[in-house]
Amino acid sequence: MCHQPSPPAVRQFNAEIQFLLKPHNPHARSLLAFIRRSLKQFRLDSHLTEIDIFTEAYLRGIQYLQQAGNSIRHPKAWMRTTAYNVIRELHRNQNRYAALAYDDFIENDLGRQVVAQDQQAQLVDAQEIDTDIYAVLQALGALAACDRILIDLKVINGLSWREIRQWYGQWFDDAPPSEATLRKRGQRALERLRQQYHRLRPHL
């Protein structure tokens, strides 16, 4: 069975996200500063990082685009709104601002304050956010090749575990495991990436 390439919308979205992850990208600094400020505002910053929220927003984008007919015209704006919604969902039962839609949020006093803080953070936190991005790239590079391949196939290219198993022999030397085993390996690879990030970040 031939591998079906990712839809054009997914490939374009991936290209935009890869561009966002390049060091010194001002759009990345702006987005991650906004996520960081929002996490602090919703008091989630003690156990979540901006990278956690960024990753979740990205995965939601891939899932959305894999549904026929869906498109994302402005990926950077979409990621920003989705990241805010992820944070709102996580804090829904605790924060009195959780019911606000993003557009309403930026129109009220609290929203304007956060947006103003975000704009200031673009200058104050620029170097720190560049370091965050660098830490992610370094963490990915520190993983074993098998972990990097799984993350690339699943997260970046958006393949299903079934597709990865079908084409397993192109990337690995051993016999293809079950989809359930591949899924567990992928989860462990992402966890190792997260651990590497948190191990490297304090020293950069």
C-alpha positions as CSV (number, residue, x, y, z in Angstrom):
1,M,0.0,0.0,0.0
2,C,1.4,3.4,-1.0
3,H,1.9,6.1,1.6
4,Q,-0.5,9.0,1.2
5,P,1.3,12.3,1.6
6,S,0.1,14.8,4.1
7,P,-2.6,17.2,2.7
8,P,-1.3,20.5,1.3
9,A,-2.9,22.4,4.2
10,V,-1.0,20.3,6.8
11,R,2.3,20.7,4.9
12,Q,1.8,24.5,4.8
13,F,0.9,24.5,8.5
14,N,4.0,22.5,9.3
15,A,6.1,24.9,7.3
16,E,4.7,27.8,9.3
17,I,5.4,26.1,12.6
18,Q,8.9,25.1,11.7
19,F,9.5,28.8,10.7
20,L,8.1,29.8,14.1
21,L,10.7,27.6,15.9
22,K,13.7,29.2,14.2
23,P,15.9,31.1,16.7
24,H,15.5,34.9,16.8
25,N,12.1,34.7,15.1
26,P,10.1,37.7,16.4
27,H,6.8,35.9,15.9
28,A,7.9,33.1,18.1
29,R,9.0,35.6,20.8
30,S,5.6,37.3,20.6
31,L,3.6,34.1,20.8
32,L,5.7,32.4,23.5
33,A,5.6,35.7,25.6
34,F,1.9,35.8,25.3
35,I,1.6,32.1,26.4
36,R,3.9,32.7,29.3
37,R,2.0,35.8,30.5
38,S,-1.3,33.9,30.1
39,L,-0.1,31.0,32.1
40,K,1.0,33.3,34.9
41,Q,-2.3,35.2,34.7
42,F,-4.3,31.9,35.0
43,R,-1.8,30.6,37.7
44,L,-0.8,27.6,35.7
45,D,2.9,28.5,35.3
46,S,4.0,26.4,38.3
47,H,3.4,23.2,36.4
48,L,3.1,24.1,32.7
49,T,5.5,25.8,30.3
50,E,4.9,27.7,27.2
51,I,6.3,24.8,25.2
52,D,3.6,22.5,26.7
53,I,0.9,24.9,25.5
54,F,2.6,25.5,22.1
55,T,2.8,21.7,21.5
56,E,-0.9,21.2,22.4
57,A,-2.0,24.0,20.1
58,Y,0.1,22.6,17.3
59,L,-1.4,19.1,17.7
60,R,-4.9,20.6,17.6
61,G,-4.0,22.3,14.4
62,I,-2.9,19.1,12.8
63,Q,-6.0,17.3,13.9
64,Y,-8.2,20.1,12.6
65,L,-6.5,20.2,9.2
66,Q,-6.8,16.4,8.8
67,Q,-10.6,16.8,8.6
68,A,-11.7,17.3,5.0
69,G,-12.4,20.9,4.0
70,N,-10.7,22.6,6.9
71,S,-8.0,25.2,6.5
72,I,-6.1,27.7,8.6
73,R,-5.5,30.9,6.7
74,H,-3.4,32.6,9.4
75,P,-1.4,30.0,11.3
76,K,0.3,32.4,13.7
77,A,-3.0,34.1,14.7
78,W,-4.6,30.7,14.9
79,M,-1.9,29.3,17.2
80,R,-2.2,32.3,19.5
81,T,-6.0,32.0,19.8
82,T,-5.8,28.2,20.2
83,A,-3.1,28.5,22.9
84,Y,-5.2,30.9,24.8
85,N,-8.2,28.5,24.5
86,V,-6.0,25.6,25.8
87,I,-5.0,27.6,28.8
88,R,-8.6,28.7,29.4
89,E,-9.8,25.1,29.2
90,L,-7.2,24.0,31.7
91,H,-8.3,26.6,34.2
92,R,-12.0,26.6,33.4
93,N,-13.2,25.4,36.8
94,Q,-11.0,27.8,38.8
95,N,-10.8,31.1,37.0
96,R,-13.6,33.6,36.8
97,Y,-12.4,34.9,33.4
98,A,-12.4,31.4,31.9
99,A,-15.8,31.9,30.1
100,L,-14.5,34.7,28.0
101,A,-13.9,34.2,24.4
102,Y,-10.5,35.3,23.2
103,D,-11.9,38.3,21.3
104,D,-13.8,39.4,24.4
105,F,-10.8,38.8,26.6
106,I,-8.6,41.3,24.7
107,E,-11.4,43.9,24.8
108,N,-11.8,44.0,28.6
109,D,-9.5,45.7,31.1
110,L,-7.8,42.4,32.1
111,G,-7.2,41.5,28.5
112,R,-5.8,44.9,27.6
113,Q,-3.5,44.6,30.6
114,V,-2.2,41.2,29.6
115,V,-1.8,42.4,26.0
116,A,0.2,45.4,27.2
117,Q,2.3,43.1,29.4
118,D,2.8,40.9,26.3
119,Q,4.1,43.8,24.3
120,Q,6.5,44.7,27.0
121,A,7.5,41.1,27.3
122,Q,8.6,41.0,23.7
123,L,11.4,43.2,24.7
124,V,12.0,42.0,28.3
125,D,11.7,38.3,27.5
126,A,13.1,38.2,24.0
127,Q,16.5,36.7,25.0
128,E,14.9,34.2,27.4
129,I,12.4,33.0,24.8
130,D,15.2,32.6,22.2
131,T,16.8,30.4,24.8
132,D,13.6,28.4,25.2
133,I,13.5,27.7,21.5
134,Y,17.2,26.9,21.5
135,A,16.6,24.5,24.4
136,V,13.9,22.6,22.5
137,L,16.1,22.2,19.4
138,Q,19.0,21.1,21.6
139,A,16.8,18.7,23.5
140,L,15.6,17.2,20.2
141,G,19.2,16.8,19.1
142,A,20.1,15.1,22.3
143,L,17.6,12.3,21.8
144,A,18.4,8.9,20.4
145,A,17.9,8.7,16.6
146,C,14.9,6.4,17.0
147,D,13.1,8.9,19.3
148,R,13.8,11.8,16.9
149,I,12.5,9.8,14.0
150,L,9.3,8.9,15.8
151,I,8.7,12.5,16.9
152,D,9.4,13.7,13.3
153,L,7.0,11.2,11.7
154,K,4.2,11.6,14.3
155,V,4.3,15.2,15.3
156,I,5.9,17.0,12.4
157,N,4.6,15.0,9.5
158,G,1.3,14.0,11.1
159,L,1.4,10.3,10.2
160,S,-0.9,7.9,12.0
161,W,0.6,5.0,13.9
162,R,-0.8,2.7,11.3
163,E,1.1,4.5,8.6
164,I,4.3,4.6,10.6
165,R,4.0,0.8,11.1
166,Q,3.3,0.2,7.4
167,W,6.5,2.0,6.5
168,Y,8.5,1.1,9.6
169,G,11.2,-0.8,7.6
170,Q,12.2,2.4,5.8
171,W,13.4,4.0,9.0
172,F,14.2,1.1,11.4
173,D,16.1,-2.2,11.1
174,D,14.0,-4.4,13.4
175,A,10.6,-5.9,12.7
176,P,7.6,-3.5,12.9
177,P,6.0,-3.7,16.4
178,S,2.2,-3.4,16.9
179,E,0.5,0.0,16.7
180,A,0.0,0.0,20.5
181,T,3.7,-0.6,21.0
182,L,4.6,2.2,18.6
183,R,2.2,4.6,20.4
184,K,3.9,3.8,23.7
185,R,7.3,4.4,22.2
186,G,6.1,7.7,20.8
187,Q,4.7,8.7,24.2
188,R,8.0,7.8,25.8
189,A,10.0,9.7,23.1
190,L,7.9,12.9,23.8
191,E,8.4,12.5,27.5
192,R,12.2,12.1,27.0
193,L,12.1,15.3,24.9
194,R,10.3,17.1,27.7
195,Q,12.8,15.8,30.3
196,Q,15.7,16.9,28.1
197,Y,14.2,20.3,27.7
198,H,13.8,20.8,31.5
199,R,17.3,19.4,32.1
200,L,18.9,21.7,29.6
201,R,16.9,24.9,30.1
202,P,18.3,26.0,33.5
203,H,21.9,25.8,32.1
204,L,21.4,28.0,29.0
